[in-house]
Amino acid sequence: MPATASANCYCYYYYYYYYYFYYYYYYDYYDDYYYYYYYYLLLLLLLYDYYYFYYYYHYYYYYFYYYYFD
């Protein structure tokens, strides 16, 4: 369900993961909507958890926003 809605732009929570300091991002096409992933928040999370992740070397899942426009 939308977290925010402004100017026909809907914001959702989603997740991504990275491993050994690598993370992936992409945009998909589904139900006539483009899902744009919010790269800035991904980068902030990556920088925020840099040392902790380096120490443990595990998969981590984070929630972030993605948007679609109608």
N, CA, C and O atoms as a GROMACS GRO file, in nm:
protein
  280
    1MET      N    1   0.084  -0.118   0.000
    1MET     CA    2   0.000   0.000   0.000
    1MET      C    3   0.088   0.124   0.000
    1MET      O    4   0.198   0.122   0.055
    2PRO      N    5   0.042   0.230  -0.060
    2PRO     CA    6   0.128   0.348  -0.073
    2PRO      C    7   0.165   0.408   0.062
    2PRO      O    8   0.081   0.418   0.152
    3ALA      N    9   0.288   0.449   0.074
    3ALA     CA   10   0.330   0.522   0.193
    3ALA      C   11   0.305   0.671   0.173
    3ALA      O   12   0.266   0.741   0.266
    4THR      N   13   0.327   0.718   0.052
    4THR     CA   14   0.293   0.855   0.019
    4THR      C   15   0.237   0.858  -0.122
    4THR      O   16   0.259   0.766  -0.200
    5ALA      N   17   0.165   0.964  -0.152
    5ALA     CA   18   0.113   0.981  -0.288
    5ALA      C   19   0.114   1.130  -0.319
    5ALA      O   20   0.049   1.210  -0.251
    6SER      N   21   0.186   1.166  -0.422
    6SER     CA   22   0.197   1.307  -0.457
    6SER      C   23   0.217   1.319  -0.607
    6SER      O   24   0.309   1.260  -0.662
    7ALA      N   25   0.131   1.396  -0.673
    7ALA     CA   26   0.142   1.419  -0.817
    7ALA      C   27   0.145   1.288  -0.894
    7ALA      O   28   0.227   1.270  -0.984
    8ASN      N   29   0.058   1.198  -0.858
    8ASN     CA   30   0.049   1.066  -0.922
    8ASN      C   31   0.175   0.982  -0.905
    8ASN      O   32   0.201   0.891  -0.983
    9CYS      N   33   0.251   1.012  -0.803
    9CYS     CA   34   0.371   0.933  -0.773
    9CYS      C   35   0.349   0.862  -0.640
    9CYS      O   36   0.323   0.926  -0.538
   10TYR      N   37   0.358   0.732  -0.643
   10TYR     CA   38   0.330   0.654  -0.523
   10TYR      C   39   0.459   0.593  -0.469
   10TYR      O   40   0.542   0.542  -0.543
   11CYS      N   41   0.472   0.602  -0.342
   11CYS     CA   42   0.596   0.558  -0.278
   11CYS      C   43   0.569   0.432  -0.196
   11CYS      O   44   0.475   0.427  -0.116
   12TYR      N   45   0.651   0.331  -0.216
   12TYR     CA   46   0.635   0.204  -0.147
   12TYR      C   47   0.764   0.167  -0.075
   12TYR      O   48   0.873   0.213  -0.109
   13TYR      N   49   0.746   0.082   0.023
   13TYR     CA   50   0.864   0.022   0.084
   13TYR      C   51   0.900  -0.106   0.009
   13TYR      O   52   0.812  -0.180  -0.036
   14TYR      N   53   1.030  -0.130  -0.004
   14TYR     CA   54   1.077  -0.252  -0.066
   14TYR      C   55   1.209  -0.288   0.000
   14TYR      O   56   1.249  -0.224   0.098
   15TYR      N   57   1.277  -0.388  -0.051
   15TYR     CA   58   1.403  -0.425   0.010
   15TYR      C   59   1.508  -0.452  -0.097
   15TYR      O   60   1.476  -0.476  -0.213
   16TYR      N   61   1.630  -0.446  -0.057
   16TYR     CA   62   1.738  -0.488  -0.145
   16TYR      C   63   1.842  -0.556  -0.056
   16TYR      O   64   1.834  -0.550   0.066
   17TYR      N   65   1.940  -0.621  -0.119
   17TYR     CA   66   2.048  -0.677  -0.041
   17TYR      C   67   2.181  -0.653  -0.112
   17TYR      O   68   2.186  -0.638  -0.233
   18TYR      N   69   2.285  -0.651  -0.034
   18TYR     CA   70   2.418  -0.645  -0.092
   18TYR      C   71   2.507  -0.743  -0.016
   18TYR      O   72   2.477  -0.782   0.097
   19TYR      N   73   2.616  -0.782  -0.078
   19TYR     CA   74   2.704  -0.883  -0.021
   19TYR      C   75   2.847  -0.846  -0.056
   19TYR      O   76   2.878  -0.816  -0.171
   20TYR      N   77   2.934  -0.849   0.044
   20TYR     CA   78   3.073  -0.807   0.025
   20TYR      C   79   3.082  -0.670  -0.042
   20TYR      O   80   3.159  -0.648  -0.136
   21PHE      N   81   3.002  -0.580   0.008
   21PHE     CA   82   2.999  -0.441  -0.037
   21PHE      C   83   2.942  -0.423  -0.177
   21PHE      O   84   2.952  -0.314  -0.233
   22TYR      N   85   2.885  -0.526  -0.233
   22TYR     CA   86   2.818  -0.510  -0.361
   22TYR      C   87   2.668  -0.505  -0.341
   22TYR      O   88   2.614  -0.578  -0.258
   23TYR      N   89   2.602  -0.420  -0.413
   23TYR     CA   90   2.457  -0.419  -0.409
   23TYR      C   91   2.407  -0.396  -0.551
   23TYR      O   92   2.477  -0.342  -0.636
   24TYR      N   93   2.286  -0.440  -0.573
   24TYR     CA   94   2.232  -0.429  -0.708
   24TYR      C   95   2.110  -0.338  -0.707
   24TYR      O   96   2.039  -0.327  -0.607
   25TYR      N   97   2.088  -0.274  -0.819
   25TYR     CA   98   1.968  -0.194  -0.836
   25TYR      C   99   1.926  -0.203  -0.982
   25TYR      O  100   2.009  -0.221  -1.071
   26TYR      N  101   1.801  -0.190  -1.003
   26TYR     CA  102   1.747  -0.203  -1.137
   26TYR      C  103   1.606  -0.143  -1.140
   26TYR      O  104   1.549  -0.114  -1.035
   27TYR      N  105   1.554  -0.127  -1.257
   27TYR     CA  106   1.413  -0.090  -1.265
   27TYR      C  107   1.339  -0.193  -1.351
   27TYR      O  108   1.393  -0.244  -1.449
   28ASP      N  109   1.220  -0.221  -1.313
   28ASP     CA  110   1.141  -0.325  -1.377
   28ASP      C  111   1.015  -0.263  -1.436
   28ASP      O  112   0.978  -0.150  -1.404
   29TYR      N  113   0.953  -0.338  -1.521
   29TYR     CA  114   0.830  -0.293  -1.585
   29TYR      C  115   0.719  -0.391  -1.552
   29TYR      O  116   0.729  -0.510  -1.582
   30TYR      N  117   0.613  -0.341  -1.491
   30TYR     CA  118   0.507  -0.430  -1.446
   30TYR      C  119   0.375  -0.355  -1.442
   30TYR      O  120   0.368  -0.245  -1.387
   31ASP      N  121   0.273  -0.414  -1.498
   31ASP     CA  122   0.140  -0.352  -1.498
   31ASP      C  123   0.141  -0.209  -1.549
   31ASP      O  124   0.074  -0.121  -1.494
   32ASP      N  125   0.218  -0.186  -1.656
   32ASP     CA  126   0.225  -0.054  -1.720
   32ASP      C  127   0.285   0.055  -1.631
   32ASP      O  128   0.262   0.174  -1.655
   33TYR      N  129   0.361   0.016  -1.531
   33TYR     CA  130   0.428   0.113  -1.446
   33TYR      C  131   0.577   0.084  -1.444
   33TYR      O  132   0.619  -0.032  -1.439
   34TYR      N  133   0.656   0.190  -1.447
   34TYR     CA  134   0.800   0.173  -1.424
   34TYR      C  135   0.827   0.191  -1.275
   34TYR      O  136   0.778   0.285  -1.211
   35TYR      N  137   0.905   0.101  -1.222
   35TYR     CA  138   0.937   0.106  -1.080
   35TYR      C  139   1.079   0.164  -1.068
   35TYR      O  140   1.178   0.100  -1.106
   36TYR      N  141   1.086   0.282  -1.017
   36TYR     CA  142   1.214   0.349  -1.007
   36TYR      C  143   1.270   0.333  -0.865
   36TYR      O  144   1.207   0.373  -0.767
   37TYR      N  145   1.386   0.275  -0.856
   37TYR     CA  146   1.446   0.252  -0.725
   37TYR      C  147   1.524   0.374  -0.679
   37TYR      O  148   1.592   0.441  -0.757
   38TYR      N  149   1.513   0.399  -0.554
   38TYR     CA  150   1.568   0.523  -0.499
   38TYR      C  151   1.714   0.501  -0.460
   38TYR      O  152   1.742   0.458  -0.349
   39TYR      N  153   1.805   0.532  -0.551
   39TYR     CA  154   1.946   0.500  -0.535
   39TYR      C  155   2.011   0.575  -0.420
   39TYR      O  156   2.102   0.522  -0.355
   40TYR      N  157   1.967   0.697  -0.394
   40TYR     CA  158   2.030   0.775  -0.288
   40TYR      C  159   2.016   0.710  -0.152
   40TYR      O  160   2.111   0.708  -0.074
   41LEU      N  161   1.900   0.656  -0.125
   41LEU     CA  162   1.881   0.589   0.004
   41LEU      C  163   1.965   0.462   0.011
   41LEU      O  164   2.016   0.429   0.118
   42LEU      N  165   1.980   0.392  -0.098
   42LEU     CA  166   2.065   0.274  -0.101
   42LEU      C  167   2.209   0.311  -0.066
   42LEU      O  168   2.275   0.243   0.013
   43LEU      N  169   2.255   0.420  -0.124
   43LEU     CA  170   2.392   0.463  -0.096
   43LEU      C  171   2.409   0.503   0.049
   43LEU      O  172   2.510   0.470   0.111
   44LEU      N  173   2.311   0.573   0.104
   44LEU     CA  174   2.318   0.610   0.244
   44LEU      C  175   2.322   0.488   0.335
   44LEU      O  176   2.398   0.485   0.432
   45LEU      N  177   2.242   0.390   0.305
   45LEU     CA  178   2.243   0.269   0.386
   45LEU      C  179   2.375   0.196   0.373
   45LEU      O  180   2.427   0.144   0.472
   46LEU      N  181   2.430   0.193   0.253
   46LEU     CA  182   2.558   0.126   0.231
   46LEU      C  183   2.668   0.195   0.311
   46LEU      O  184   2.749   0.128   0.376
   47LEU      N  185   2.672   0.327   0.306
   47LEU     CA  186   2.774   0.401   0.379
   47LEU      C  187   2.754   0.389   0.530
   47LEU      O  188   2.850   0.378   0.606
   48TYR      N  189   2.628   0.392   0.572
   48TYR     CA  190   2.597   0.386   0.715
   48TYR      C  191   2.642   0.254   0.776
   48TYR      O  192   2.692   0.251   0.889
   49ASP      N  193   2.625   0.146   0.704
   49ASP     CA  194   2.653   0.014   0.759
   49ASP      C  195   2.785  -0.044   0.708
   49ASP      O  196   2.806  -0.165   0.714
   50TYR      N  197   2.872   0.039   0.660
   50TYR     CA  198   2.995  -0.006   0.596
   50TYR      C  199   3.081  -0.094   0.689
   50TYR      O  200   3.113  -0.208   0.654
   51TYR      N  201   3.118  -0.042   0.804
   51TYR     CA  202   3.209  -0.114   0.891
   51TYR      C  203   3.145  -0.237   0.954
   51TYR      O  204   3.206  -0.342   0.965
   52TYR      N  205   3.022  -0.221   0.993
   52TYR     CA  206   2.951  -0.334   1.051
   52TYR      C  207   2.940  -0.449   0.952
   52TYR      O  208   2.960  -0.566   0.987
   53PHE      N  209   2.907  -0.416   0.832
   53PHE     CA  210   2.895  -0.519   0.730
   53PHE      C  211   3.030  -0.580   0.697
   53PHE      O  212   3.041  -0.701   0.676
   54TYR      N  213   3.130  -0.500   0.693
   54TYR     CA  214   3.265  -0.548   0.665
   54TYR      C  215   3.310  -0.651   0.769
   54TYR      O  216   3.380  -0.747   0.738
   55TYR      N  217   3.268  -0.630   0.891
   55TYR     CA  218   3.308  -0.719   0.999
   55TYR      C  219   3.236  -0.852   0.994
   55TYR      O  220   3.297  -0.956   1.021
   56TYR      N  221   3.109  -0.851   0.960
   56TYR     CA  222   3.030  -0.974   0.969
   56TYR      C  223   3.020  -1.052   0.839
   56TYR      O  224   3.004  -1.174   0.842
   57TYR      N  225   3.029  -0.987   0.726
   57TYR     CA  226   3.020  -1.056   0.597
   57TYR      C  227   2.895  -1.142   0.584
   57TYR      O  228   2.903  -1.261   0.554
   58HIS      N  229   2.784  -1.082   0.605
   58HIS     CA  230   2.659  -1.154   0.588
   58HIS      C  231   2.571  -1.078   0.489
   58HIS      O  232   2.597  -0.964   0.452
   59TYR      N  233   2.467  -1.147   0.448
   59TYR     CA  234   2.367  -1.078   0.368
   59TYR      C  235   2.284  -0.987   0.458
   59TYR      O  236   2.247  -1.023   0.569
   60TYR      N  237   2.256  -0.870   0.407
   60TYR     CA  238   2.171  -0.779   0.480
   60TYR      C  239   2.057  -0.732   0.391
   60TYR      O  240   2.075  -0.708   0.272
   61TYR      N  241   1.943  -0.721   0.450
   61TYR     CA  242   1.826  -0.673   0.377
   61TYR      C  243   1.784  -0.538   0.434
   61TYR      O  244   1.778  -0.519   0.556
   62TYR      N  245   1.756  -0.446   0.346
   62TYR     CA  246   1.713  -0.314   0.391
   62TYR      C  247   1.585  -0.276   0.319
   62TYR      O  248   1.560  -0.316   0.205
   63TYR      N  249   1.507  -0.197   0.387
   63TYR     CA  250   1.386  -0.142   0.323
   63TYR      C  251   1.418  -0.006   0.263
   63TYR      O  252   1.491   0.074   0.320
   64PHE      N  253   1.362   0.017   0.147
   64PHE     CA  254   1.379   0.147   0.086
   64PHE      C  255   1.255   0.178   0.005
   64PHE      O  256   1.161   0.098  -0.001
   65TYR      N  257   1.255   0.294  -0.057
   65TYR     CA  258   1.139   0.337  -0.132
   65TYR      C  259   1.155   0.306  -0.280
   65TYR      O  260   1.266   0.314  -0.334
   66TYR      N  261   1.047   0.272  -0.345
   66TYR     CA  262   1.047   0.282  -0.490
   66TYR      C  263   0.920   0.351  -0.535
   66TYR      O  264   0.817   0.349  -0.467
   67TYR      N  265   0.930   0.412  -0.650
   67TYR     CA  266   0.823   0.498  -0.697
   67TYR      C  267   0.771   0.449  -0.831
   67TYR      O  268   0.846   0.393  -0.912
   68TYR      N  269   0.646   0.470  -0.855
   68TYR     CA  270   0.596   0.454  -0.990
   68TYR      C  271   0.502   0.570  -1.023
   68TYR      O  272   0.441   0.630  -0.935
   69PHE      N  273   0.493   0.598  -1.149
   69PHE     CA  274   0.417   0.713  -1.196
   69PHE      C  275   0.306   0.666  -1.288
   69PHE      O  276   0.327   0.580  -1.374
   70ASP      N  277   0.189   0.721  -1.269
   70ASP     CA  278   0.079   0.684  -1.356
   70ASP      C  279   0.039   0.801  -1.448
   70ASP      O  280  -0.053   0.787  -1.529
   0.00000   0.00000   0.00000
